[in-house]
Amino acid sequence: MCGIAAALDVLGERWTLLLVRELLIGPQRFSELLTGLPGMGPNLLSERLQLLTRHGVIEAQQVAEDKRARLYRLTPLGQQLREPVLLLGRWGLTMLEPDEQARTRAEWGLLAVEAMMRGQDVPDRAERYEFHIDDLVFHIAVSDGAASVQRGPAQKPAMTAVSRSQTFIKIGGGILGPFEAVAAGELSLSGDPEAVLRCCRLLGLL
């Protein structure tokens, strides 16, 4: 058996990989995972959590304020899936149908941005780019030749982008250009114009 076949024995089912996607966003409770995976069902979710736990991909921790609740998170082995899942997600952005774009969530913007940065040139200066996607706020921090996506607002962002998740996914999938979205009133960009261009290049949009 090759490595790909061994990996598919664990991950080669749609719901399992989508469960990993949810945990790449961050640790979550059972109820939060159900909300993020509509249509999965509690029994199937329990089975997939047990499978991934058995293979050392995820782990469960007690929640301090509720001893009956469990918080699920990726283990170091599970975190190794970040790169391939992000690359797969970036590839899939170009295949989203219009009705699928309408069912996006702001949290997926975190992973979309991280995927879009892969393989791009990082600006040669320290600065931050802030994003408001629906009700979610996160930012890209650039420093020492590296870029990372972080939750929450940025301190003194060089650029701020405000949009809906549906528009953001269209931009990420190459269906809509960022400046076309601005012209259509679907995206607001503010800050240093040169920083806007640097951020667009970092995301592979120019």
C-alpha positions as CSV (number, residue, x, y, z in Angstrom):
1,M,0.0,0.0,0.0
2,C,1.3,3.5,-0.9
3,G,1.1,6.6,1.4
4,I,-1.8,8.0,-0.6
5,A,-3.9,4.9,-0.1
6,A,-3.1,4.8,3.6
7,A,-4.1,8.5,3.9
8,L,-7.4,7.8,2.1
9,D,-8.2,5.0,4.5
10,V,-8.4,7.7,7.2
11,L,-9.5,10.8,5.2
12,G,-11.0,9.5,2.0
13,E,-14.6,10.5,2.8
14,R,-16.2,13.9,2.2
15,W,-17.4,14.5,5.8
16,T,-14.1,13.5,7.4
17,L,-12.1,16.0,5.3
18,L,-14.7,18.7,6.0
19,L,-14.4,17.9,9.7
20,V,-10.6,18.5,9.5
21,R,-11.4,21.8,7.7
22,E,-13.5,23.0,10.6
23,L,-10.8,22.1,13.1
24,L,-8.2,23.9,11.0
25,I,-10.2,27.1,11.8
26,G,-9.7,26.3,15.5
27,P,-10.8,24.0,18.4
28,Q,-14.5,23.5,18.6
29,R,-17.2,21.8,20.7
30,F,-19.4,19.0,19.3
31,S,-22.4,21.4,18.9
32,E,-20.2,24.0,17.1
33,L,-19.0,21.3,14.7
34,L,-22.6,20.3,14.0
35,T,-23.5,23.9,13.2
36,G,-20.5,24.2,10.8
37,L,-21.3,20.9,9.1
38,P,-25.1,21.1,8.3
39,G,-26.4,17.8,7.0
40,M,-23.8,15.6,8.7
41,G,-25.9,14.5,11.7
42,P,-24.7,13.8,15.3
43,N,-24.3,10.0,14.8
44,L,-22.0,10.4,11.8
45,L,-20.1,13.2,13.5
46,S,-19.5,11.0,16.5
47,E,-18.2,8.2,14.3
48,R,-15.8,10.5,12.4
49,L,-14.5,12.0,15.6
50,Q,-13.8,8.5,17.0
51,L,-12.1,7.6,13.8
52,L,-9.8,10.6,13.7
53,T,-9.1,10.2,17.5
54,R,-8.2,6.6,17.0
55,H,-5.7,7.5,14.3
56,G,-4.2,10.4,16.4
57,V,-5.4,13.2,14.1
58,I,-7.5,14.9,16.8
59,E,-7.8,14.9,20.5
60,A,-10.6,15.9,23.0
61,Q,-10.2,18.0,26.1
62,Q,-12.5,18.8,28.9
63,V,-14.1,22.2,29.0
64,A,-13.3,23.8,32.3
65,E,-16.7,25.5,32.8
66,D,-18.6,22.4,31.7
67,K,-17.1,19.0,32.7
68,R,-19.5,17.1,30.4
69,A,-18.5,19.0,27.3
70,R,-15.5,18.2,25.1
71,L,-13.3,20.6,23.0
72,Y,-11.9,18.9,19.9
73,R,-8.7,20.1,18.4
74,L,-6.1,18.8,15.9
75,T,-3.0,17.1,17.2
76,P,0.4,17.9,15.8
77,L,-0.2,15.0,13.4
78,G,-3.5,16.6,12.4
79,Q,-1.9,20.0,11.9
80,Q,0.3,18.4,9.2
81,L,-2.8,18.3,7.1
82,R,-3.0,22.2,7.0
83,E,-0.8,22.5,3.9
84,P,-2.5,19.8,1.7
85,V,-6.0,20.8,2.8
86,L,-5.4,24.5,2.1
87,L,-3.9,23.7,-1.4
88,L,-6.9,21.5,-2.1
89,G,-9.2,24.3,-1.0
90,R,-7.5,26.8,-3.2
91,W,-7.8,24.5,-6.2
92,G,-11.5,24.0,-5.4
93,L,-12.3,27.7,-5.2
94,T,-12.3,27.9,-9.0
95,M,-15.0,25.1,-9.2
96,L,-17.6,26.6,-6.9
97,E,-21.0,26.9,-8.5
98,P,-23.1,30.1,-7.9
99,D,-25.4,28.3,-5.4
100,E,-22.4,27.0,-3.5
101,Q,-20.9,30.5,-3.3
102,A,-24.1,31.6,-1.6
103,R,-23.6,29.0,1.2
104,T,-20.2,30.2,2.3
105,R,-19.3,31.2,5.9
106,A,-17.1,34.1,7.0
107,E,-14.9,31.7,8.9
108,W,-13.9,30.0,5.7
109,G,-12.4,33.3,4.7
110,L,-9.6,32.6,7.2
111,L,-8.7,29.4,5.4
112,A,-9.2,30.9,2.0
113,V,-6.8,33.8,2.7
114,E,-4.2,31.3,4.1
115,A,-4.5,29.2,1.0
116,M,-4.3,32.1,-1.4
117,M,-1.0,33.2,0.2
118,R,0.7,29.9,-0.5
119,G,3.5,30.3,-3.0
120,Q,3.2,34.1,-3.3
121,D,5.9,36.7,-2.7
122,V,5.8,38.2,0.8
123,P,6.1,42.0,1.0
124,D,9.5,43.2,2.2
125,R,8.2,45.3,5.1
126,A,6.3,44.8,8.3
127,E,2.7,45.7,8.0
128,R,-0.8,44.4,8.6
129,Y,-3.9,44.0,6.4
130,E,-7.3,43.8,8.2
131,F,-10.4,42.1,6.8
132,H,-14.0,42.4,7.9
133,I,-15.9,39.6,6.3
134,D,-19.6,39.6,7.4
135,D,-19.2,39.8,11.2
136,L,-15.8,38.2,11.4
137,V,-12.6,40.3,11.8
138,F,-9.1,38.9,11.1
139,H,-5.9,40.2,9.7
140,I,-2.7,39.2,7.9
141,A,0.5,40.1,9.7
142,V,3.6,40.5,7.6
143,S,7.0,40.5,9.3
144,D,10.6,39.2,8.6
145,G,9.6,37.8,5.2
146,A,6.7,35.7,6.5
147,A,2.9,36.2,6.6
148,S,0.4,34.7,8.9
149,V,-3.4,34.9,9.3
150,Q,-4.6,35.9,12.8
151,R,-8.0,36.4,14.3
152,G,-9.1,39.8,15.6
153,P,-8.4,43.3,14.5
154,A,-4.9,44.5,13.6
155,Q,-2.9,47.3,15.3
156,K,-2.6,50.2,12.8
157,P,-3.5,48.2,9.7
158,A,-1.9,49.5,6.5
159,M,-5.1,48.3,4.6
160,T,-8.6,47.5,5.6
161,A,-11.0,45.4,3.5
162,V,-14.8,45.1,4.1
163,S,-16.9,42.6,2.2
164,R,-19.5,39.8,2.4
165,S,-18.4,36.2,2.5
166,Q,-20.0,35.5,-0.9
167,T,-18.1,38.3,-2.6
168,F,-14.9,37.3,-0.9
169,I,-15.2,33.7,-2.2
170,K,-15.8,35.0,-5.7
171,I,-12.6,37.1,-5.5
172,G,-10.6,34.1,-4.2
173,G,-11.9,31.9,-6.9
174,G,-10.9,34.4,-9.6
175,I,-14.6,34.9,-10.6
176,L,-14.5,38.6,-9.6
177,G,-11.4,40.9,-9.5
178,P,-10.9,42.9,-6.3
179,F,-11.1,46.2,-8.2
180,E,-14.2,45.1,-10.1
181,A,-15.7,44.3,-6.7
182,V,-14.8,47.8,-5.5
183,A,-16.4,49.4,-8.6
184,A,-19.6,47.3,-8.0
185,G,-19.8,48.4,-4.4
186,E,-19.3,44.8,-3.1
187,L,-15.9,45.5,-1.6
188,S,-14.5,48.4,0.4
189,L,-10.7,49.0,0.4
190,S,-9.1,51.7,2.6
191,G,-5.6,52.6,3.6
192,D,-2.3,53.1,1.8
193,P,-2.9,52.4,-1.9
194,E,0.5,50.8,-2.2
195,A,-0.4,48.6,0.7
196,V,-3.5,47.6,-1.1
197,L,-1.5,46.5,-4.1
198,R,1.0,44.6,-1.9
199,C,-1.8,42.7,-0.2
200,C,-3.4,41.9,-3.5
201,R,-0.1,40.5,-4.8
202,L,0.4,38.5,-1.6
203,L,-3.0,36.9,-2.2
204,G,-2.2,36.2,-5.8
205,L,-4.9,38.6,-7.1
206,L,-2.6,40.7,-9.3
